Amino acid sequence: MRILHRVIARTLLIGGVLLLPATVVPEAHIAPSRYAEDPRLTALRQFLAEKESPIEHLAEDFLIAADRYDLDWRLLPSVAFVESTAGKLYKNNNIFGWNNANTKFASVRDGIYHVGQRLGDGDLYRGKSMVEKLAVYNPYDHYAPAVLRVADYLDRLEREARTRSATVFANSGLPGSGDMAHRN
């Protein structure tokens, strides 16, 4: 009988725990991303979606790493596209081909921050322009131009995203949006 009581008590306890809400903190307390309205994020998500990339959900991580390590925001996603077709073909969670793809990362996200840190702060890369970093990263003549073509495309997408954002704001009727001046 005692064993039956213990089993019932444990079952009720486990069942009660499973019925608790998954989040204790209400969503209202979760800070929105500072990148939510960033045209770079819009451009990068658009690019990764166009390429049917399996790493589209990591777009914000590329920007965070770029900002953290003072990199051109286009560098990491451009290298990832050239090296792994934006996460379609890679090994060891290494979408950058870092160390001839022999370096193993715990996750693709970890790889983004590791490579970002090295390209930003590493002795071989610190203080160099994007073109100079690419020459060290892969010295073959075709490599830098291939990465820069992707970076140029991302730049165009960002400019389009900025234009769309400015147009939406101008047509919003909010003070300072320019639309108010036309009403007077």
Steps between C-alpha positions, in 0.01 A plus 500: 500500500783739585660439164173579326472830694856595403435420135179707501670790681792502256266477204299797626816699569647432157165568334468829685849608397426415138186713509690810614547761229826465311592863565485658838587846370223659292592590143459869580818479707712358218694785346442537128803454281688818424529363147127462439478816286857482367504506117806274510293229665224546244754474218675197646176315567386574146830373358496181705136437412573551129780246524277259696764496769454273801672763717251781438403486868857605588491828305500709817803310634701609196422863582569463871839342426583768242414780741674333794825449308485817289464321166328606183156342552515338156827312556383196700187422296692552174775261604237251619329520163820443303624224732180306567228648278366675810491189713392243244827304478735486796648273763576537869248787535758702307319706235809716442749233400708631791833314523416307181173400673700293751395710798195351671250734660238400756240667277480715190423796730821434697689500170359842409631653822833315491581600142368852564728537801802374306433724198450800727755448775740232377863598446487411129189711433484788750513844340463374144236601248250244377703442182819455703325258737377298202852482354620342826190281538542346156784623277368357172437771240137404441400497867479867604308603184247221561442609860484867400232427236281356774582797727401741221170319457434524874583870481235549228243310707580718802458822298162373375396414856602850617299656217194290588532596867534869416197483269287327763603760759436789259151369434425424865371844595718499811648832608832556329417251226474758226138413432385764748672773298284414202184540708564863596 
